[in-house]
Amino acid sequence: MSVDTPRRIVLLRHAKADWPETSDHERPLADRGRKDAPVAGRRLADSGIAFDLALCSTAARTRETWKLAAHEFAHRPKTVYEERMYEASLGELIALVNETPDTVENLLLIGHNPGMHALADALAGESEGDVLPRMNRSGFPTAAFAVVSFNGTWKSVEHGVGKLVDFWTPHA
């Protein structure tokens, strides 16, 4: 694939988590999260984006979100559970994206805030309509996702490289 290959990165924040007496990494989804995750999955499936790869944080709430969302897909993409996504900084997330093989056209990241919001905001050199201000006003709530498109290689992903083309929240 060439440097002009159109690609998309979709950033999905985990659904609403519960706060039981457990480590942060092992927090499960709350009832609302278990309802919102399949709705986000259906919306992603309806978008028509054929994901080649999903990178999911190893935290319980992200794994559970992805399991519930992925049931809505006709074809589940290859999934890699990535420890480095848990509590990842913006720089660490960009580094993970840069490692994506160029055979991947559409990448889905299932992770946490503030990372998902920071990455969407950093990559969006431009946006369609009011998508960027709407995302920034919302604060990127649980089960929300952003779609960023760009042309080029995954190694070329950096600040301002993309266009924010969609932002969706389950309770808009």
C-alpha positions, 0 to 999 in steps of 0.5 A: 500500500502506498503513502496515498492509501486512505486509512481510518483510525476509530477510537472507542472509549470503554463503556461505563464501568462500575466501582467495586472493591477491586483494582482499577485494572479489574473494574467491570462494566456497570449495568449502563455500560453493558447496555451502551457497549452493544449500541456502540458496536451496532453504530460502528457496524452500521458505519460500514467501516471494515476493521482489519485490526482491533487493539484493545486495552487489557483492562477488564472494562475495555475487554468487556466493552469490546466483547459486547460491541464485537457481537454486533459485527458481521465479521470480527476483526483480528483482535490484539489485547495490548497491555501498553494501552492501559493508562497510555499517554498520548505519545504512547498511543501514537507510538502504538499506532505507528507500529501498525502494519501497512496492510491494515487500512482500518484500525480500531482502538478500544481504550481509556480517557484521557488517552482516546480524547487526546489522540482524537484531538491531536490527530485532527488537523481538520474536521468535518462540520462541527465534529471537533467542537462537538467532541471537545464539548462532550469530553469524550464520554464512555462508549463514545467513539471518534473516526479519524481519516488520513492518507499515508502510512501508519509510521507517518501518523503524528499530530495534525495528520488526519481529519476528524470525520465522525464523533458519536456518543450513546447519550447525545 
